[in-house]
Amino acid sequence: MEPEQRRAAKQQMLELMEAGVSWQEAATTAGVQTSRATAYRWRQEARTRGEAALQDGRHGHPAKVLPPVLHWLELRCQETALLASSHLQKELQEQLGVQISISHLNAVRATHGWSNVASQVGKKSGRGRSEGSGRSWRTVTPGSRS
């Protein structure tokens, strides 16, 4: 069902409920599959928010990076491999009007092998602190001070 069809069906169901029809009958007549709790939540939202309550606020899967943006990213990353994702994010917004989170941008770069090599320089390796941490440990026995 398309978003506009969903909105119209939801509106029909809510109008039937307001006219005194049970939520089950209203949902069946409108062609909406929902639970009792959701039907009454929608009715309450419609009473408080009006038309805005009919809009489906779900976003589904995150937006995919479209081919023109992907091509731009490829060229830009090949041009300057050491470019930080935060700078790429700003350039994408300014030049193409596209907003991509830094984490999604990093995932796209990693997937395509366009990762920022410089971002790895100077970072900790992820080894545990037990090896080479520079700390010395001594045994504390009863009666000794730590």
C-alpha positions as CSV (number, residue, x, y, z in Angstrom):
1,M,0.0,0.0,0.0
2,E,1.4,3.4,-1.0
3,P,1.8,6.1,1.7
4,E,-1.2,8.1,0.4
5,Q,-3.4,5.0,0.4
6,R,-2.3,4.1,3.9
7,R,-3.1,7.6,5.1
8,A,-6.6,7.5,3.4
9,A,-7.3,4.0,4.9
10,K,-6.2,5.2,8.4
11,Q,-8.4,8.2,8.1
12,Q,-11.4,6.1,7.0
13,M,-10.8,3.7,10.0
14,L,-10.7,6.6,12.4
15,E,-13.8,8.3,11.0
16,L,-15.7,5.0,11.4
17,M,-14.4,4.6,15.0
18,E,-15.6,8.2,15.8
19,A,-19.0,7.2,14.3
20,G,-19.3,4.4,16.9
21,V,-18.1,1.5,14.8
22,S,-15.9,-1.0,16.7
23,W,-12.2,-0.8,16.0
24,Q,-12.2,-4.3,14.4
25,E,-15.0,-3.5,12.0
26,A,-13.5,-0.1,11.2
27,A,-10.1,-1.7,10.5
28,T,-11.6,-4.4,8.3
29,T,-13.8,-2.0,6.4
30,A,-10.9,0.4,5.8
31,G,-8.5,-2.5,4.9
32,V,-6.1,-1.7,7.7
33,Q,-4.4,-4.4,9.6
34,T,-3.7,-3.2,13.2
35,S,-4.0,-4.1,16.8
36,R,-6.6,-2.8,19.2
37,A,-3.9,-0.8,21.1
38,T,-2.6,0.8,17.9
39,A,-6.1,1.6,16.7
40,Y,-6.9,3.5,19.9
41,R,-3.5,5.2,20.0
42,W,-4.1,6.4,16.5
43,R,-7.5,7.7,17.5
44,Q,-6.0,9.6,20.5
45,E,-3.3,11.1,18.3
46,A,-5.9,12.2,15.7
47,R,-7.8,13.9,18.5
48,T,-4.8,15.8,19.7
49,R,-2.7,16.3,16.5
50,G,-5.4,16.4,13.8
51,E,-4.3,15.7,10.2
52,A,-0.6,15.3,11.3
53,A,-1.5,12.1,13.1
54,L,-2.4,10.5,9.8
55,Q,1.1,10.7,8.4
56,D,3.2,7.6,8.7
57,G,6.4,8.7,10.6
58,R,8.4,5.5,9.8
59,H,11.5,5.9,7.8
60,G,12.3,2.3,7.0
61,H,15.8,1.5,5.8
62,P,18.4,4.3,5.8
63,A,18.6,6.0,2.5
64,K,21.0,4.4,0.1
65,V,23.8,6.5,-1.4
66,L,22.6,7.1,-5.0
67,P,24.9,6.5,-8.0
68,P,25.7,10.1,-8.7
69,V,26.7,10.7,-5.1
70,L,28.7,7.5,-5.0
71,H,30.5,8.6,-8.2
72,W,31.3,12.0,-6.7
73,L,32.6,10.3,-3.5
74,E,34.8,7.9,-5.5
75,L,36.3,10.8,-7.5
76,R,36.8,12.9,-4.4
77,C,38.4,10.1,-2.4
78,Q,40.7,9.2,-5.2
79,E,41.7,12.9,-5.6
80,T,42.6,13.2,-1.9
81,A,42.7,9.9,0.0
82,L,43.6,11.6,3.3
83,L,40.4,13.7,3.4
84,A,38.5,13.4,6.7
85,S,34.9,12.2,6.5
86,S,33.8,15.4,8.3
87,H,35.2,17.4,5.4
88,L,33.6,15.1,2.9
89,Q,30.3,15.5,4.7
90,K,30.4,19.3,4.5
91,E,31.4,19.2,0.8
92,L,28.5,16.8,0.0
93,Q,26.1,19.2,1.7
94,E,27.5,22.3,0.0
95,Q,28.0,20.9,-3.5
96,L,25.3,18.4,-3.9
97,G,22.8,19.3,-1.2
98,V,23.1,15.8,0.3
99,Q,23.2,15.0,4.0
100,I,24.9,11.8,5.0
101,S,25.9,11.0,8.6
102,I,29.6,10.6,9.2
103,S,29.1,7.0,10.4
104,H,27.2,6.1,7.1
105,L,29.9,7.9,5.1
106,N,32.6,5.9,6.9
107,A,30.7,2.7,6.2
108,V,30.4,3.6,2.5
109,R,34.1,4.5,2.3
110,A,35.1,1.2,4.0
111,T,32.8,-0.9,1.7
112,H,34.4,0.6,-1.4
113,G,37.9,0.7,-0.1
114,W,38.1,4.5,0.1
115,S,38.8,4.6,3.8
116,N,40.9,7.5,5.2
117,V,44.3,5.9,5.9
118,A,45.4,9.0,7.8
119,S,42.6,8.5,10.3
120,Q,44.2,5.3,11.5
121,V,47.6,6.9,12.2
122,G,48.1,7.6,15.8
123,K,45.1,5.7,17.1
124,K,45.5,3.1,19.7
125,S,45.7,-0.5,18.4
126,G,42.9,-1.9,20.6
127,R,45.3,-4.1,22.6
128,G,44.5,-4.6,26.2
129,R,46.2,-2.5,28.8
130,S,47.7,-5.6,30.5
131,E,50.5,-5.9,28.0
132,G,53.0,-3.1,27.9
133,S,50.8,-0.8,30.0
134,G,53.7,0.3,32.1
135,R,52.0,-0.5,35.4
136,S,53.7,-2.7,37.9
137,W,51.6,-4.8,40.3
138,R,52.5,-5.9,43.8
139,T,50.8,-8.4,46.0
140,V,49.0,-7.1,49.0
141,T,49.0,-9.3,52.0
142,P,47.0,-9.0,55.2
143,G,48.6,-6.4,57.4
144,S,50.5,-4.6,54.6
145,R,49.5,-1.2,53.3
146,S,48.6,-0.7,49.7
